[in-house]
Amino acid sequence: MPPAPGFQGPETLQAEVGELVSCGEGTSKSRLTLSPLGTVNINRLLAGEPGPDENQVPCWQLPALEESSVDRLVGFSPSTPVRCQWGTAGRSHGSWVSCHEASSPAGRRLPEPTGLLTLTPRTVLRFKERVSHSSWVHPAPSSTDGKMPSHRWPEAWASLRKTVVTLCLLCSTSLSPTRGQARIPLETVKLWADTFGRDLYDTVTKYSGSLLLQKKYKDVEPSLKIKEVDGLELVRKFSEDMETMLRRKVAAVQNLVEAAEEADLNHEFNESLVFNYYNSVLINEKDAGGAYVELGAEFVLEANAHFSNLRVNTSLSSVQLPTNVYNKDPDILNGIYMSEALNPVFVENFQRDPTLTWQYFGSSTGFFRIYPGIKWTPDENGVITFDCRNRGWYIQAATSPKDIVIVMDTSGSMKGLRMAIAKHTVSTILDTLGENDFVNIISYNDYIHYLEPCFKGILVQADRDNREHFKQLVDKLMVKGVGVVGQALSEAFQILQQFQEAGQGSLCNQAIMLITDGAVEDHRTVLEKYNWPHRKVRLFTYLIGKEVSFADRLKWIACNNKGYYTQISTLADAQENVMEYLHVLSRPMVINHNHDITWTEAYMDSKVGPQGAQSMALLTTVAMPVFSKKNETRSHGILLGVVGSDVALRELMKLAPQYKLGVHGYAFLSTNNGYILSHPDLRPLYREGKKLKPKPNYNSVDLSEVEWEDRAGTLRTAMINRETGSLSMDVKVPLDRGKRVLFLTNDYFFTDISDTPFSLGVVLSRGQGEYVLLGNTSVEEGLHDLLHPDLSLASDWIYCVTDIDPEHRRLSQLEAVVRFLTGRDPALECDEELLQELLFDAVVTAPMEAHWTALSLNTSDESEHVVDMAFLGTRAGLLRSSLFVGSEKVSDKRFLTPADEASIFTLDHFPLWYRQAAEQPPGSMVFNLYSAEGPEDTDKPMVVTVSTAVAVTMDNRTAIAAAVGVQMRMEFLRRTFWAATRQCGAAEGPCPESCQDSGLDCFVIDNNGFILISERPQEMGRFLGEVDGALMTQLLSMGVFSRVTMYDYQAMCKPPTHHHSASQPLVSPISALLTATRWLVNELLLLLLEWSAWGSWHGDSGAEAKAVFHHSHKHKKQDVLQPCDTTYPVFAHETATRGANGIVECGGCQKTFVMQQIPSSNLLLLVTDPACDCSVFPPVLQEPTEVKYNATVKCDKMRSRKLRRRPDACHAFHPEENAQDCGGTSDTSASLPLFLLPLGAWVLLPQLLR
């Protein structure tokens, strides 16, 4: 039979039939080894008498497929009966099987085959289930003469290409015993594995008490019931609870808005007001004489657990000002005096809702009133850089969404200080944008240039990634040529117009920011063509430098296009002057008195200074604008500021309790832009040296980058569209820092949270995750069994609410539960459903304590070295543990403590040992080897944990009731293994070599390929492929292990290294010295020039210069790591392959090996011949690889516009707004001689140094 088109010989062929089957040369005839994998479509294959191994049938007697045994083949409809028969070439290698519709009448010629399978020696196939050896089926040869008509080859080949299974010819491996394999008898290795497995099983069941616990659940089975979890009902309930909580936060903010606007309405501005207030930086500060400094009176501060144990004052608020804002400015003093009215409202809000955290008012003049009051600490430079007006919550509440095009002059006249100021201005504008805004930047000199050529002609979402990308590009801009501002403005208008007409972007405010050092004309022609008479695009102009001759034209452009003009003469001017555009954009909303409620994306804030920044908690803020209601200022639309309150996302997610979601379940939140608000797999921090730092893009991680199996975006689309529904996905779940993987089928349930831009998702895993075990017990009995010193509860879970009443905050969850159950504190609010589960678990697991105690009392000194501790956990978060050695002798003291989060119940995860045990077959043990001091400390003692699940099955429903385990001594594990490998079968004569002899190399590895036992201790804990690449490669090619490709879209990678020319070191030393001197002079002169320009300012302004330069320096310093996408492999044992053997060809020698699964465990025994050096094979590593995108793909990725939902509110224009309030010249008065001196030096000295 000729090969299919494109088929390159017998080594690789794809087929429709099923899953992996390895067919090799047997001792007397070929055998077909069936290896169930579970992903393909043949349900059953009838065969005859089994061979020596029940999974083997002779290849040459491969039967036909019975009509009823075939579920589906690609190329056939699911309902079509299919018959597969041998061709006339017989049943030898090379013959084929054709598959037809089974509807042809008897005696008539079968239709032409629509599926084809060609068997070659040592072919690899895969079937879904084990063969049922019921009877031989000997079909008659096909009437098609064993050939396929040539016109059907393209169809057959196309069908073959669709398959999910590859038929591979393993040329280098023979599964039959050969001369080289005689030294490793298969039966002996199986005996070793069985003996070791039996010893381990006996030890673990004895010390863990797993069989006892299983019996206890069996005893109470009549009182049990297994309830199916309704995912949709669950997600709706969680959503309602979250909505209720968030409404309380909104109500608190509305109270503050009303109080602030009423206070302003009743306040008369007093130019000469003298008023002392609590300045957050100066409070409790004393001078040399011991007296309190001005604005620094005594302010009582006490540590408060509700506020992360920070020292606060819950009776008063305090006021913070950035360093560049003068603390006695009349506008500041009047605003602070007016906002004193918020103090009683802050306190009342907190008393009404004790779950409230920080409440605050950010003024448009720059001061920040925060409750509870707190001491604010300057940064390491003595500067307060925090300015509430450039925080996301302030900007989003103060303005509606906006499309911005920044037009930047890079002509020759912009060189030097002007360019530095212009760059800083652009960076400041970018900082005022959020994920609901869209932006692009155009620079112009002789021609117009898009800073990012990939963004030509479009606007991109102003998320953190894009903003940082623009900042890096701005930093690299150079000046040259003559400015063509008219062309640049025309291009900007066209972009905005096209986006508006296409229904893209924000569909709200549109603006152009023109940043230049002058304009020789007013560009009336361009404005008439694109913006007049409706003036839908606002134009903001920024005059850079001290030259004022062009001021009138730039102001005219702004005033005639509903914008604002400002002059920026120094770096320190930028912040204050850029903020003016926000006040202009807020006017329509202010005039209408629209108090839109704004919720921010997730963020980590440091508003309480370095002390508070330690916690690194993710927050969202609810914010609302505060307006002036005075009639005389109505047309000006005066924004007084923004009030807000933080919501810790951790507290919000406690309303989706983990005990209701099961061992693999979780809940998550996403925003209207499709970004993650909260998700257990969100990793916002990365490690740089010994410090944890927020990733640059931590709050713009897309849902599709975490739930990456949702390749069609179905889940993301539904949640963005506020739908309520469900869907299912097969997922690969990484465990243990990506070293391991679970294969799950997850059901996703989702709905929106009313009156917020958020959607909630709940995930339940199929199988045991769908069911919950419920039992009954009395409070008295359960309470008795709770009171044990070695029992603990999940500290992150809410059994009883303890963070509202200050008297309850000192209670642990277990203490609160006991007080509630005993009736000593009826005021406690507790989750009675969870408490019922907890009491039942306490009663059923109570006998375990007696079992462990008896074992501990009966152990001899020698047997002390078997296990360190036994432990168990239940779905209700109950943990019991018992030590078999003194606490000082425990191998891993971090285990089951908060220092080892993976080993305990957390807010969003069950323990790792529990999760792994839940996915093992009943009675099977999961072994894990890890370092006692954590994953980074691989030189520390190695510790083994073993765990197994206890399941209850009723009415064909199975629920995981608990998981039990032991922490085992590594010495005992090794000792038991070496003893097991000294066994030999009675029928084999003299005992062969043991694993401790030099003639054999033995490994015990787990189901993910990590070495637990080796003769060389330094190899333990490492991945097998790293130690023996040849052996791992062979196991992969045989299908013993599979390589699973995983993706990480939150990775951090080192930036590419730029290699300099080899001639670089040959540069003249004098030239290098002059270059360094030029740089130093430039820096000094820039500093001098700034100082001269600020000389007439208030004394505090100099510190702002320090802050600006410090910020600039930090920005230019390239981070060691940057966000990237990576792919990495994880390896998983194919559980159907219980044993294998073969030869690895290593050039001039052959390496033999035998693999045998160790019963009742996730372990494998590997025995190899170490004599053959296979170092020619590269290692097989688990290291991640950065996904490198070529220029086209990268550009497409950057330009792609994912589905998003726009905010509901938009306030772009109002007919009553005063468009003539459009700015003026900068109020600066620098000394002219002092200004000219450094300017001259700036120009001349660098020329001399060249």
GIFEN-V480007 format. One record per backbone hydrogen bond with DSSP energy under -0.5 kcal/mol. CO is the residue of the C=O (numbers start at 1). NH is the residue of the N-H. If there is no record, write none. Layout:
BEGIN
co = <CO,CO>
nh = <NH,NH>
END
This chain:
BEGIN
co = <4,6,7,9,11,13,15,20,20,20,21,21,22,22,24,24,30,31,31,32,32,33,33,34,41,41,41,42,45,47,47,53,53,55,56,57,58,59,64,65,66,66,67,67,69,69,69,73,77,79,81,83,84,85,86,87,92,95,96,97,98,99,99,100,101,105,115,117,117,119,120,122,123,123,126,126,127,131,132,132,136,137,142,144,149,150,152,153,154,155,156,157,158,159,160,165,166,167,168,169,170,178,178,179,180,181,185,186,187,188,189,190,191,192,193,194,195,196,197,198,199,200,201,202,203,204,205,209,210,211,212,213,214,215,216,218,220,221,225,225,227,229,230,231,232,233,234,235,236,237,238,239,240,241,242,243,244,245,246,247,248,249,250,251,252,253,254,255,256,257,258,259,260,261,262,264,267,270,277,278,278,279,280,282,285,287,291,293,295,297,302,304,304,304,305,307,310,310,311,312,313,313,316,318,319,320,322,324,326,329,330,331,332,333,334,335,336,337,338,339,340,341,342,343,344,345,346,347,348,349,353,358,359,360,361,361,362,363,367,368,368,369,370,371,373,377,379,383,383,384,387,388,391,392,393,394,395,401,402,402,403,404,404,405,405,406,406,407,408,410,411,412,414,415,416,417,418,419,420,421,422,423,424,425,426,427,428,429,430,434,437,438,439,440,441,442,443,444,445,447,449,449,451,452,453,455,460,461,463,464,465,466,467,468,469,470,471,472,473,474,481,484,485,486,487,488,489,490,491,492,493,494,495,496,497,498,499,500,504,509,510,511,512,512,513,513,514,514,515,516,523,524,525,526,527,527,531,536,538,538,539,540,541,541,542,542,543,548,550,551,552,553,554,555,556,558,558,559,561,564,565,566,567,568,570,570,571,572,573,574,575,577,578,579,579,580,581,582,583,584,586,587,588,589,589,590,593,594,596,598,603,603,606,608,609,611,612,613,618,618,619,620,621,621,622,623,624,626,626,627,630,631,633,633,633,634,635,637,638,638,640,641,642,643,644,645,646,647,648,648,649,650,652,653,657,658,658,663,666,668,669,669,670,671,672,674,675,678,679,682,684,686,686,687,688,691,691,693,695,697,700,701,702,702,703,703,705,706,707,709,710,713,714,715,716,717,718,719,725,727,729,729,731,731,732,733,735,735,736,740,742,742,744,744,745,746,746,747,748,749,750,751,752,753,758,759,760,761,762,763,764,766,766,767,768,770,772,774,778,779,780,781,782,783,783,786,788,790,792,793,794,797,799,800,804,805,805,808,812,813,814,815,816,817,818,819,819,820,825,828,829,830,831,832,833,834,835,836,837,838,839,840,841,842,845,845,846,846,847,848,849,850,851,852,853,854,855,860,861,862,863,866,868,868,869,870,871,872,873,874,877,878,879,880,882,886,887,891,892,894,894,897,900,901,902,909,911,912,913,914,915,916,917,917,921,925,925,926,928,930,931,934,936,937,941,943,944,945,946,947,948,949,949,950,950,952,954,957,959,959,961,962,963,964,965,966,966,967,967,968,969,970,971,972,973,974,975,976,977,979,980,985,986,994,997,1001,1002,1003,1003,1004,1004,1005,1006,1007,1009,1010,1011,1013,1015,1016,1017,1019,1022,1023,1023,1024,1025,1028,1029,1030,1031,1032,1033,1034,1035,1035,1035,1036,1040,1042,1042,1043,1044,1044,1046,1048,1048,1051,1053,1057,1058,1061,1062,1063,1064,1068,1069,1070,1071,1072,1073,1074,1075,1076,1077,1078,1079,1080,1081,1082,1083,1084,1085,1086,1087,1088,1089,1090,1091,1092,1092,1094,1098,1099,1100,1100,1101,1101,1102,1103,1104,1105,1106,1107,1108,1109,1110,1111,1112,1113,1120,1122,1124,1125,1126,1127,1128,1130,1132,1133,1134,1136,1138,1140,1142,1143,1144,1144,1146,1146,1149,1150,1151,1152,1153,1154,1155,1156,1157,1158,1160,1162,1163,1164,1164,1165,1166,1167,1168,1168,1169,1172,1174,1179,1185,1186,1187,1190,1191,1192,1193,1194,1195,1196,1200,1204,1214,1217,1218,1220,1222,1226,1231,1232,1233,1234,1235,1236,1237,1238,1239,1240,1241,1241,1243,1244,1245,1246,1247>
nh = <7,8,9,12,169,167,165,35,126,127,23,125,24,33,26,31,59,24,33,34,57,22,35,36,43,71,72,128,132,134,135,51,56,34,51,32,61,62,66,84,69,70,70,82,43,44,71,76,80,81,102,100,65,98,142,90,95,119,87,117,85,114,115,83,104,108,99,97,119,94,123,170,23,125,19,20,37,133,47,134,138,139,145,147,152,153,156,157,158,159,160,161,162,162,163,15,168,13,170,171,173,181,182,182,183,184,189,190,191,192,193,194,195,196,197,198,199,200,201,202,203,204,205,206,207,208,209,213,214,215,216,217,218,219,220,221,223,224,227,774,772,231,234,235,236,237,238,239,240,241,242,243,244,245,246,247,248,249,250,251,252,253,254,255,256,257,258,259,260,261,262,263,264,265,266,267,269,273,279,280,319,283,376,285,293,290,287,296,279,284,312,307,309,310,308,310,304,312,375,302,316,373,373,370,280,368,325,326,329,333,334,335,336,337,338,339,340,340,341,342,343,345,346,347,348,349,350,351,352,353,356,646,371,644,363,369,642,366,363,320,370,361,318,359,313,610,382,379,385,323,390,391,395,396,397,398,399,509,404,438,511,406,440,407,513,408,442,515,444,480,414,415,419,418,420,421,422,423,424,425,426,427,428,429,430,431,432,432,433,437,462,404,460,406,451,408,449,410,484,445,443,451,453,455,456,458,439,463,467,468,469,470,471,472,473,474,475,476,476,477,412,488,489,490,491,492,493,494,495,496,497,498,499,500,501,502,504,503,507,403,538,405,514,540,407,515,516,542,409,544,527,528,529,530,531,532,535,538,512,540,564,514,543,566,516,544,568,551,554,555,556,557,558,559,560,561,563,562,539,541,1224,543,569,545,573,574,574,576,577,578,579,580,581,582,583,584,585,586,587,587,590,591,592,593,594,593,595,596,598,623,605,619,609,612,613,614,615,616,649,650,603,647,600,623,645,598,643,640,641,629,633,634,636,637,638,637,1218,639,628,640,364,626,362,624,360,622,357,620,651,652,653,654,655,656,660,661,662,910,763,761,677,678,759,674,1205,703,671,669,682,684,695,688,693,689,691,688,693,686,698,700,702,676,705,706,706,707,1049,708,710,711,713,717,718,719,720,721,723,722,750,748,731,746,733,744,734,742,739,740,739,735,733,744,731,746,766,729,748,764,727,762,725,760,754,756,753,670,751,668,749,666,747,768,769,770,771,229,227,225,782,783,784,785,786,786,787,788,791,881,879,795,797,799,831,802,806,808,809,811,816,817,818,819,820,821,822,824,825,823,828,830,801,832,835,836,837,838,839,840,841,842,843,844,845,846,848,849,849,850,851,852,853,854,855,856,857,858,859,864,864,865,866,969,884,885,967,882,965,880,963,877,794,874,792,872,870,889,890,893,895,897,900,900,903,904,912,906,915,916,917,918,919,919,920,949,924,927,1162,947,945,943,934,937,938,940,932,930,968,928,966,926,964,923,951,961,962,959,957,954,952,961,875,950,873,948,871,946,968,868,869,944,973,974,975,976,977,978,979,980,981,982,983,988,989,997,1000,1168,1015,1005,1166,1012,1013,1164,1009,1133,1024,1006,1021,1004,1017,1019,1020,1022,1011,1026,1027,1028,1180,1032,1033,1034,1035,1036,1037,1038,1039,1040,1041,1039,1134,1044,1132,1045,1046,1130,1128,1051,1126,1124,1122,1059,1060,1064,1065,1066,1067,1072,1073,1074,1075,1076,1077,1078,1079,1080,1081,1082,1083,1084,1085,1086,1087,1088,1089,1090,1091,1092,1093,1094,1095,1095,1231,1097,1101,1102,1103,1104,1104,1105,1106,1107,1108,1109,1110,1111,1112,1113,1114,1115,1116,1117,1055,1053,1051,1187,1048,1185,1046,1044,1042,1135,1137,1138,1157,1155,1153,1145,1146,1151,1148,1149,1146,1152,1144,1169,1142,1167,1140,1165,1159,1161,925,1007,1158,1005,1166,1156,1003,1154,1001,1170,1172,1174,1177,1181,1127,1188,1189,1194,1195,1196,1197,1198,1199,1200,1202,1206,1217,1219,1221,1222,565,1228,1235,1236,1237,1238,1239,1240,1241,1242,1243,1244,1245,1246,1247,1248,1249,1250,1250>
END
